[in-house]
Amino acid sequence: MSMTGVFANTLTVIIGSMIGLIFKKGIPEKVSSAVMTGLGLCTVYIGIDGALSGENVLITIASMVIGSIIGTIVDIDLAINNLGNWVETRFPKGKNGQVSVTEGFVTASLLFCVGAMTINGSLNAGITGDNSLLYTKSLLDLFSSSMLAASLGIGVLFAAAFVLGFQGLLVLCAGFLAPVLTTSAIAEMTCVGSLIIIALGTNIIGITKIKIANYLPAIAMAPILCWLITLPVFHGLFPL
C-alpha cells in the first residue's frame, strides 16, 4: 500500500488552483461569464461521455432513486452549503463574486474524483503499491484545477481536501473494497457519477438548479447493487 500518488494528486490540485486564482484576478467579468458557460458545456460533455460506460440501466435507475432518497432525507446539499457559506464569510468575494465557494468545491470534487481513473488508480496503489495511474491523473488535474479555479474561484482549492480524503480512503480500504469494486461495479459507478456531472454542467450554464449533493449517495449505491445481484436471492432481479 502506498499513499504517495494520493499526496501527489492533492498537491497538484492545490498548485493548479493557486495558479488559476492568480490569473482570475485579471479576468474581466464578461470574459469570466463566457468561460463559465464554456466550462458548463464541457462538463456536460464529460458527463455524457462517462454515462455511456454503464452496462445495466436498471442498476443506474435504482442507484439514482435510492441515492436521491437517502441524500434528500439527510440533506447533504444543505450541509455542504452551510459549510460553503461559513468559508465564504472568511474569504471576501472579488469582482466576480457571483460564483460561490460551494459551487467551486462541488464541481471540482466531482470532476476530480468521479471516474475509473480515480478508482482503479487508488485500488492499484492500495493493493500493489503501483501509483503510476494516480501520477498520470495528478498531471491532468494540475491543468484542470488551474482552469476551474480561474472560473470558479477558491472553492476549487478546497476540493483538494476531498481528493485527499476520498482517494486516501480508497487506498486504505483497497484490500476490502477490491472484491466489490469489480469492472462492472466501476462502470456503473462511473455511469451514475457522470449523470450527476451532466446535472452539474446544466447548473453551471444556468439551465437548472439541481441540488447536486443530494444525489451523491447514488454513486455508492451502484457497487452495492452490483454486489447484491450476484447473490442467489437477487439473481435475475436486474438482468443484463
PyMOL commands that set and color helices and strands:
alter all, ss='L'
color gray80, all
select helices_A, chain A and resi 4-24+29-51+57-74+76-88+101-113+116-127+132-152+155-172+174-177+183-205+212-215+217-228+232-234
alter helices_A, ss='H'
color red, helices_A
deselect
rebuild
show_as cartoon
